[in-house]
Amino acid sequence: MRLLQLQDSGGISLVEVFDPLPPYAILSHTWGADDEEVSFRDLMDMKGEGKPGYQKLNFCGKQAASNGLEYFWVDTCCIDKSSSAELTESINSMFRWYHNSSACFVYMSDVFVGMDGPDKSLQCQQDFQKSRWFTRGWTLQELLAPKSVQFFSRDGQLLGDKLSMHQRIHEITRIAHDALRGISLDRFSIEERMSWAVGRTTRREEDEAYSLLGLCGVHMPMIYGEGRQSAFNRLRKEIRYMSELSTGNLENDKRRAILDKILVWLEPADPSSNYEQALKKRQENTGLWFLQSEQYKSWKKLSQSFLWLHGIPGAGKTILSSTIIADLLQHSYGNTQIAVVYFYLDFNDPQKQAVDAMLRSLIAQLSQYSQRISSELIDLFAQCMQRKGQPSIETLLKLSQQLISEFSRVYLVLDALDECSQRAELMQVLTTMSLWRPQNTHMLVTSRLERDIEVSIMKFSEGNTRVILDSAVVDEDIRQYVRQRLADDQALKKWHGDPDLRQEIENTLIQGSQGMFRWAVCQLDTLGKCRTRARLRASLTALPPTLEKTYDRVLCNINEEDSLYSIRILRWLSFANRPLTVDEIAEAVAVDPDRDPALIEEEMIEDPMEALDICSSLVAMVADPGDGLSESTQQYVMLAHYTVKEYLLADRMRTGIAAKYNMQYAQSQRILAKACLLYLLQTLECASSLDDIVTQRKLLHYCAGHWMHHAKEANDWQSDLASLALRLLTQESTYTKWLKLHDDADTTPYLEEIPHPSFYAARYGLADIFELLLDVSGDVTAASIAYTDALQEAAFQGHQRIVQQLLVRGAEINALCVPWGSALQAACAGGHEQTIKLLVNTGADVNASGGMYDSALEISICNGSTAMVELLLEHGADASRAHRHGWGPLHHVAQNGCVDKAILLLSHGADVLAIADNGMTCVRVAAEQGHLSLVQLFHDSGADLSFSDYGGWGCTPFFAAVGNGHYDIVKLLLEYSKESTAPKGLSRTHDASSCRTGSNAQSKIRRSDSNPALEDARGEHAASRAAARGFDAVLALMFESSASDPNYRDCYGRSLIWWAAAHGQAATVEFLQHVHGCDPGIPDACHRTPLIIAAKKGHQRVVEILKSAKDNVRVSSDQIQGPDHQAGLYCDVCTISIATSGFHYHCRICANGDWDVCSECYGCGVICRDPTHVLTKRTMSDGEWVEVE
């Protein structure tokens, strides 16, 4: 936080302060013109003293000093508004800053006291009451948040304080007395708090919503340019979720269950196992040099801070990362506004090497820290579950940004960037995150000093952001580690009693390590095996100078009997597709792919833990490194360090002294694929049932689930490997057993027949095996299963070679099957542009119909890239063809809001006037969804804004925008209507007959002139919909533009305040009553006042408001039948549920046969809008509505 400070010279300086903050005063004022106010840049450039706004800074500083306060805060210059991230953080913190101030001084620039004094000047009192300060949006929280608020005139005279003047302030603002007295705002409903802002204005329309964040107790990012209504929509969404947080333990359990379900779908890797493993290795007091450094302390405090720790391999970066994380967790303990999230890129675990795995984990951690479940996360989950897809990196990044913005501080630690399997993508992600410029984020990363990482980081980091882990800083940690090992390690304790020998060991290892922790660890492992002093001293004098030579020595010291075992152990650990358990590795070493039988049980390691002894310092045992969702207590074996795998794969090993341990990637993958296949065949061919072997054979599930991965990575199907795969897949007995073990076997029980093996070869991209299987069957349709075929499956997975094989062999390129339809549609669903090109160039029908999305173009519009849409259009996709329910491409693009896709479609002839089966046009859809740019684009392209749908609602784009609270679109459509002599956008295309009531009811209704242009098929006015949904700003806009009268009543006598009351919109009731003078006592056609209808529907807050209204009609007990909480069928007149009523009346024509009226309304003479329609009486019988006489 930045504060201002008066200098002895009379100037004003900016200072940055950190927790705990010093006492400070804060200024509340109304802004003048931008060039009049002193900005952050003015103070940085030591300018601004000549601006009119400078006197406000002087006033606040001097007033603070008179109150004994050294520091003060003024919004014009303490926030760098050129930084959107800082602005977001500041706006989210504003309420808290005002609340924590020692004093708030209100500078009323339009109030002048003069010589008479504030008590004697009548003009002064009038000016105070009319002051612009009471009309501005931001000053509302500035009035309520501080404990002490003092009012001053522009000539610096004290007018009074909030407590002494609370009655006058109440009369001016209508804010509750208790709120002005400082009672917690939690005592007041959200509706009441928001009602205090009614009539207040802000310079930027979005600020009308943003200025309410603190009052409503929520945080959200600022998106200037989104428009007022979008900002309010987001605000209400955040309020809704915060409200759900306070509903008790039952709701907490429910949220926990929902989050657990989302986490299962998200499949986040659990980095806590890496953290705990590294923390166990850390010796006490190591890493303190860094934790106590000014660089680290500044990183923790400064906003938007970044640090890059880099060093040589084995320098202890991962252990230091865990030390840092432990410190951060302790630092933030108990503070729900701080999140500490981290991830370890881990060469040992393929699930922790990908960029999306990192983002999924960060999202999961942030979600678990959060006090609520992010609506964006829920929406993404629902969307992916519905479409059976997975989110892209871009989507995960956007979600991460949103989640990060919810906290006051987020500490992000990423370890071992160099171990990521997608380095380019990772660096792009980090670059993107840096562009957010999040003021609340502190990022720390570690890696080796590698060129691509350095170049990327230097592009977005500034200043002193590097920490080099060289011997100068690491040696002391190594010394601490050596001392601790000598004291605690059972094998080394025997030398601890000799101080001279202990010092000799310590000095020798420090000197030889050259800042490499890993080297020291290996030497201590070797020294622990020395039994005599002579052997110990000999080892000390012959220590290998490098880590590579250390590994040479470790391997050369393995005896011949264990050598073969060690090779197998190291190969399995280096290339396994997931971490292996101790039991699995003990069995794996007994599998030799060059013999038959491959598995000899007597060669299994009897004590699995001895696998660790065989490979000494090269392997380590860790606890379950899983996803954190299971309760597994399995022990896993892994390579001890990334440098071990690098060493085994290094070219220099081929000619070195440990050459027999050298491993090549493709060759090793082939060996493991063959070992898995031989193991499976030997086990499955001999077993009468799986029950006999599944618990005995520890490696069985791994081999069944991952042999295809190893085979695909080998990419070298020599005859023996191919024949083994065919043997497994073509022998019915082994094939069916394998299917039951396979990871995806849960799909097979639902099929009428077992899929042909070629289907799985197509799914997993085993092109060579697929071709061999086709040679055996001779039928490309054999690869099909009940719900899909091999061509569609391969297209969906993006396996181009298999797609090509199938097409060459005569597969029907345009065959349709579920879920996607054609192969082209499947490729679009998978997002594989190259496969799409292959298919369209081979003759795929780009306009083929069928499947979940009906066409390839529809899939690409809804779930694909703009490039995919362009590709399909260039190859003849019909930009105007209607799909399911008559929806055309423009309807779908209007739904998801992509302007670029809409422009493409229009340029290829899409019909902007196309009408769906229910009368929906694309502009109607865009208006309903709130896509302002699309509404503008469609209008400019000739869309008919006056056309109304003829579905259940029968409304125009204008009505849809009003009904969904899209303020910007309502405003735009009102402007368009002024441009035309006919009210374009407001008129209707079909007859809107007035509704009918009986003579008694009709005579009691004094209606305003009805405007059919603004009514839907049910007789509901657009303004009524806005009132029912609480869109006060939209109502105000309609009143201002004369699109509606505040006192409007529809054909059933329902006023706007009646609609607000019927739907529980307390703030709107007050808005209409107090701001626009609407009479809350006027009844509808059935004599129900807003008070009665609110009581009937159980809206207690509205009842309390209306009861206090002057001259309001009182409600008697017989008029209230209790709260209406029923779901299902509602009366289209009084909106009360009739789902459980004895009978009601129904119109088969109005609203497409969806118009009903309850017996009470019918008894008052109320019927539907068309006098020619006959209402039928209905009742419920055996769960169905039936007509009665």
Buried (B, 14 or more C-beta within 10 A) or exposed (E): BBBBBBEEEEEBEEEEBEEEEEBBBBBBBBBBEEEEBBBBEBBEEEEBBEBEBBBBBBBBBEBBEEBEBBBBBBBBBBBBBEBBBBBBBBBBBBBBBBBBBBBBBBBBBEBBBEEEEBEEBEEBBEBBEEBEBBBBBBBBBBBBBBBBBBBBBBEBBEBBBBEEBBEEBBEBBBBBEEBBEBEEBEEBBBBBBBBBBBBBEBEBBBBBBBBBBBBBBBBBBBBBEBBBBBBBBBBBBBBEBBBBBEEEEEEEEEBEEBBEEBBEBBBBBBBBBBBEBBBEBBBEEBBBBBBEEEEBEEBBBBBBBBBBBBBBBBBBBBBBBBBBBBBBBEEBEEEEBBBBBBBBBBBBBBBBBBBBBBBBBBBBBBBBBBBBBBBBBBEBBEBBEEBEEBBEBEBBBBBBBBBBBBBBBBBBBBBBBBBBBBBEBBBBBBEBBBEBBBBBBBBBBBBBBEEEBBEBBEEBBEEEBBBBBBBEBBBBBBBBBBBBBBEEBEBBEBBBEEEEBBEBBBEBBBEBBBBBBBBBBBBBBBBBEBEEEEEBBEBBEEBBEEBBBBBBBBBEEBEEEBBBBBBBBBBBBBBBBBBBBBBBBBBBBBBBBEEEBBBEEEEBBEEBEEBBEBBBBBBBBBBBBBBBBEEEEBBBBBBBBBBBBBBBBBEEBEEBEBEEBBBEEEEBBBBBBBBBBBBBBBBBEEBEEBEEBBEEBBBBBBBBBBBBBBBBBBEEBEEBBBEBBBBBBBBEEBBBBBBEBBEEBEEBEEEEEEBBBBBBBBBBBBBBBBBBBBEBBEEBBBBBBEEBBBBBBBBBBBBBBBBBBBBEEEBBBBBBBEBBBBBBBBBBBBBBBEBBBBBBEBEBBBBBBBBBBBBBBBBBBBBBBBEBBBBBBEBEBBBBBBBBEBBBBBBBBBBBBBBEBBBBBBEBEBBBBBBBEBBBBBBBBBBBBBBBEBBBBBBEBEBBBBBBBBBBBBBBBBBBBBBBBBBBBBBBBBEBBEEEEEBBBBBBBEEBBBBBBBEEBBEBBEEEEBBBBBBBBBBBBBBBBBBBBBBBBBBBBBBEBEBBBBBBBBBBBBBBBBBBBBBBBBBBBBBBBBBBEBBBBBBBBBEBBBBBBBBBBBBEBBBEBBBEBEEBBEBEEEBBEEEBEEEEBBBBBBBBBBEEBEBBBBBEEBBBEBBBBBBBBBEBBBBBBBEEBEBBBBEBEEEEBEEEE
